[in-house]
């Protein structure tokens, strides 16, 4: 496997997005009526006035008061602020523009939390996998991504935009900033997944060397010694099996593909490019997983992974290089040959039928794959 792709999210972007997330809240909560109290008239067909129209009407609400107090001290009382923001955004009797503002601010605080965890996370290919720290960082990134997805949906509600735009003309800009922030969160989480994939795939390479040495003595003693030392530094026993490590990588790839899906993003968007990279990675990891199972004569598993690799379709085909596609095809052909050997060596009808079924399955997948690559 080659790992040419790095997803970078700068700390400058995190800081900018955190500030941007505050714009809506600051403008709404700092706006006070001038002169007399504003009219409480609500236009026909609307259940509630917007906060931007009638701030004084809502400032006596306990949820609004608590939120406003904690907004100023959100860095010092982060958890209390998050609770207040979540409480406000779920109050259906409050104006939607105010709830959307609280949703955006809540998301920006969660993003800052995720960025802090990401920066503190240390992952080295020559050191043990930091399971606890990784899961914490991933959890914070997931929470921020979910929060921004909600904020984007709430801020971008067409009815709300129509209602609030006369009073907050730059609302579309706020919506654009929320969308950009959501993308940055997804990039951060994707980088965590890529690091997870790379670490486990690298250890799988060391495990493969030791496995080859143990099975057939193919690997040299020096290579085996280096691999054993690398696994020891990584906190893994020398008996660690390659396929188990690759299974973690494959699972991470699958999750990454799902995590990069966002409504409204077409081909060429940043999230679609992340998704395409994840799909290309997954095809290669599945290819390696098929080979790993084939080497230990687990033919059924090898066929399953080879077919899954062949069936993988990359949204942006440019990211699925010819070299990578050829590797996937060659691995599938090798597994197909093994199916032929299994069929000829079958000593029972059942065994022969199984081998025939596997061969037909992988042959069909290869034919579809060839057609797919011709159209790319």
Secondary structure as UniProt FT lines:
FT   HELIX           11..29
FT   TURN            44..45
FT   TURN            51..53
FT   HELIX           55..58
FT   TURN            59..60
FT   HELIX           62..71
FT   TURN            72..76
FT   HELIX           78..89
FT   TURN            92..93
FT   HELIX           96..120
FT   TURN            125..126
FT   HELIX           131..155
FT   HELIX           158..164
FT   TURN            165..167
FT   TURN            169..170
FT   HELIX           171..215
FT   HELIX           221..233
FT   TURN            234..235
FT   TURN            238..239
FT   HELIX           242..259
FT   TURN            263..264
FT   TURN            267..268
FT   HELIX           270..295
FT   TURN            296..297
FT   HELIX           299..311
FT   HELIX           317..319
FT   HELIX           322..344
FT   HELIX           349..375
//
